[in-house]
Amino acid sequence: VQLQASGGGLVQPGGSLRLSCAASGFTLDDYAVGWFRQAPGKEREGVSCIRSSDGSIYYSDSVKGRFTISRDNVKNTLYLQMNSLKPEDTAVYHCATVQPILCVSGSYYNTPGGMHFWGKGTLVTVSS
C-alpha cells in the first residue's frame, strides 16, 4: 500500500501547480482521501478532502476558491489543482486516506486516527 505525492516545485506568487497522488496496492475510490500540508515551524493543516461515498468535498478557508481537489479512478490518482498561489502556501504537501466522517468536517488531520496512512510529501515553494 503506497501513496506517492508529486508535482511540487518553485512557483511565483499568483502562479499555479497541480499536485498528483498516485495510489498503489489499493483502490483509491474505496476511500475518503485528502491533502494536508506542513510548513517549517508550523502546525499541520488540512487542505482538502473528498469522500467517495457521496462526493462531498472539504476545503480549508485558506485555500477555498483557489484550490480544487479531484480524482481519476482509472489512473487511481488524486489531484490538487492550486491556483493563485501565495507565499503562505509554501509547505510540504501530503496525500492521505482519511476517516470519512472527519473528511467533510475538515478535522481529519488533527484528530487521532483521522488519517489511516500517508506517503512522502512534495515540496511547494511560492516565492518571487
C-alpha positions as CSV (number, residue, x, y, z in Angstrom):
1,V,0.0,0.0,0.0
2,Q,1.5,3.3,-1.1
3,L,0.7,6.9,-1.7
4,Q,3.2,9.0,-3.6
5,A,2.7,12.7,-4.0
6,S,4.4,14.6,-6.8
7,G,4.2,17.8,-8.8
8,G,5.7,20.3,-6.3
9,G,8.2,22.9,-7.2
10,L,9.1,26.6,-7.1
11,V,6.4,29.0,-8.4
12,Q,6.0,32.7,-8.3
13,P,3.1,34.3,-6.3
14,G,0.0,34.1,-8.4
15,G,1.1,31.0,-10.3
16,S,-0.3,27.6,-10.4
17,L,0.7,24.0,-9.8
18,R,-1.0,20.7,-10.0
19,L,-0.1,18.0,-7.4
20,S,-0.7,14.4,-8.1
21,C,-1.0,11.5,-5.6
22,A,-0.6,8.0,-7.1
23,A,-2.1,5.2,-5.1
24,S,-0.8,1.6,-5.4
25,G,-1.8,-1.5,-3.6
26,F,-5.4,-0.4,-3.1
27,T,-8.3,1.3,-4.9
28,L,-8.4,5.0,-4.2
29,D,-12.1,5.2,-4.9
30,D,-12.9,3.0,-1.9
31,Y,-11.6,5.6,0.5
32,A,-12.1,9.2,1.5
33,V,-8.8,10.9,0.6
34,G,-7.3,14.2,1.3
35,W,-4.4,16.6,1.3
36,F,-2.7,18.1,4.3
37,R,0.4,20.3,4.4
38,Q,3.1,21.3,6.9
39,A,5.3,24.3,6.7
40,P,8.5,24.6,8.7
41,G,7.8,25.6,12.2
42,K,4.0,25.5,11.7
43,E,1.4,23.0,12.6
44,R,-0.1,20.5,10.2
45,E,-3.1,21.9,8.3
46,G,-5.8,20.0,6.4
47,V,-6.2,21.5,2.9
48,S,-8.8,19.5,1.1
49,C,-10.6,16.2,1.3
50,I,-13.0,14.3,-1.0
51,R,-15.3,11.5,0.2
52,S,-16.1,8.7,-2.3
53,S,-19.4,7.7,-0.8
54,D,-21.2,10.9,-1.7
55,G,-18.6,13.1,-3.4
56,S,-18.6,15.6,-0.6
57,I,-15.6,17.9,-0.6
58,Y,-13.9,20.0,2.1
59,Y,-11.6,22.9,1.6
60,S,-9.9,24.9,4.3
61,D,-10.8,28.6,4.4
62,S,-7.2,29.4,3.5
63,V,-7.5,27.7,0.1
64,K,-11.2,27.9,-0.7
65,G,-11.8,29.4,-4.2
66,R,-8.1,28.8,-5.2
67,F,-7.6,25.0,-4.9
68,T,-9.6,22.2,-6.5
69,I,-9.4,18.6,-5.5
70,S,-10.3,15.8,-7.9
71,R,-9.6,12.1,-8.6
72,D,-9.1,9.9,-11.6
73,N,-10.4,6.5,-10.8
74,V,-9.0,5.0,-14.0
75,K,-5.5,6.2,-13.1
76,N,-6.1,5.6,-9.4
77,T,-4.7,9.1,-8.7
78,L,-5.8,12.1,-6.6
79,Y,-5.1,15.6,-7.7
80,L,-4.9,19.1,-6.2
81,Q,-5.0,22.0,-8.6
82,M,-3.6,25.0,-6.9
83,N,-4.2,28.5,-8.5
84,S,-3.4,32.0,-7.3
85,L,-0.6,30.7,-5.1
86,K,0.6,32.8,-2.2
87,P,3.8,32.7,-0.2
88,E,1.9,31.3,2.7
89,D,1.0,28.2,0.7
90,T,4.7,27.2,0.9
91,A,4.8,23.8,2.6
92,V,5.3,20.1,2.1
93,Y,2.0,18.6,0.8
94,H,1.0,15.1,1.6
95,C,-2.0,12.9,0.5
96,A,-3.7,10.5,2.9
97,T,-6.6,8.2,3.3
98,V,-8.9,9.6,5.9
99,Q,-11.8,8.7,8.1
100,P,-14.9,9.5,6.0
101,I,-16.8,11.1,8.9
102,L,-13.9,13.5,9.5
103,C,-13.3,14.3,5.9
104,V,-16.1,16.8,5.3
105,S,-15.7,18.5,8.7
106,G,-12.0,19.0,7.9
107,S,-10.8,17.7,11.2
108,Y,-9.1,14.6,9.8
109,Y,-5.7,16.0,10.1
110,N,-5.7,16.8,13.8
111,T,-7.9,14.1,15.2
112,P,-6.2,10.9,16.5
113,G,-6.9,8.2,14.0
114,G,-8.3,10.7,11.5
115,M,-5.8,9.6,8.8
116,H,-5.1,5.9,8.0
117,F,-1.9,6.3,6.1
118,W,0.0,8.8,4.0
119,G,3.1,8.9,1.9
120,K,6.1,11.1,1.4
121,G,5.1,14.6,0.5
122,T,6.1,17.0,-2.2
123,L,7.5,20.5,-1.5
124,V,5.7,23.5,-2.8
125,T,7.6,26.8,-2.6
126,V,5.9,30.1,-3.5
127,S,8.4,32.8,-3.9
128,S,9.5,35.6,-6.2
